[in-house]
């Protein structure tokens, strides 16, 4: 049995570390072995009210909203502190999510990259001007929205914190973050590094841990919060829209996906294969943009499925701290139950190519491990084809014509990401333009870069994260008209 150092954290409110007003605590456990790894406040609405009041006060009074140079500098110094402490942050992340250390390091590096990208963007938020006539100048300026509430999921608690909150800060907002209850430690560890910069005015950064149904609800309904940025399930996203309507908050929602990875027979299959495996088994399939549907041309399907099976079976499933591990557990017993429910249903309808079981051998019996699983040609209307499983489960669908490939790709309620593999550039562009999804990668998959936008069509969400679109949404457009007649 592994014993981990149990790290103790408090909420971060108005530049201070504070326990919950209730005094209650939550234990964060490692899904790789079920052992406790951190202890955080189990907050109550009063804590969230305090955080929102601090964020509102700081937004109105601190030297921040109109000081892009300070914002840029604070963010750059924060990025440097994170880099100095990368190994420790990756360990916190690895333990609370179960992901392998290599993936945890990659995630922390990705977050630093986002912070640096938006630190630069803070100083380049151009507006526009229009000389309406001889004596009239119309100016459009970008101003921050105000207090932004960030609700972060558990699958990428560090990258998604930064992808959503770095641009909010760069644009001049103050933030109140509610991390997922089961992965709260890494959010607070990020803020410990921010505090060391001594550059963020008190109240600009706030974080309150606890349950979504308690403090999350307080945040989304709060009249002093101007905008909610949420990444998570479509169900909770819909609920946030309903609650936020009462106070007309701005919303940015990044929700689920069931993304098609479309492979034509003329593609470079040697390149496509490792990408296809990574597209689904990275983070044990718990990524909103996973390529969970492999849509492959029938003439190469047999070869591809055989190679995918071999690749899936070669993955080393294990504890995140084990250097040999290439795939970790799913995030919790609840997630494991949900994923196994889909797998059992899949077995009734489709050919199981590999996997399909919980791993219960040796030490892994204590964790939430599922064997990498592949199903071939399930019915198009089955739940394993239509719903986001958020686990290491790939469905393979085959097609004969380009039209059929596009129809299969578009046949779910989601539209988050996609990819097309072919050596024919005309076909690549034709298919990319017709897939109804926020991203289409050509001859690659999941190139999620700070410079590039992601986000959903259909029920995958509202608005974009990343790139320049990812900061514009955190601004209001101020029109100023000068009459110098
Ligand atoms: P959600 O319930 O959507 O959790 C995401 C975040 O929302 C967490 O911080 C959660 O807090 C918070 N939350 C939950 N209910 C809330 C409420 N009423 N008001 C405000 N905030 C609330 O996701 P889940 O149940 O953990 O996962 C379920 C499924 O969602 C997964 O299987 C997967 O399909 C999908 N999911 C998608 C993504 C992405 S990146 N698109 C990420 C995670 C999950 P608590 O943790 O305290 O509940």
Boltz pocket constraint, residues with backbone or C-beta under 6 A from the ligand:
constraints:
  - pocket:
      binder: B
      contacts: [[A, 151], [A, 152], [A, 153], [A, 154], [A, 155], [A, 178], [A, 179], [A, 180], [A, 181], [A, 182], [A, 210], [A, 211], [A, 212], [A, 213], [A, 215], [A, 216], [A, 217], [A, 220], [A, 231], [A, 232], [A, 233], [A, 234], [A, 236], [A, 237], [A, 239], [A, 254], [A, 255], [A, 256], [A, 257], [A, 287], [A, 288], [A, 338], [A, 388], [A, 389], [A, 390]]
      max_distance: 6.0
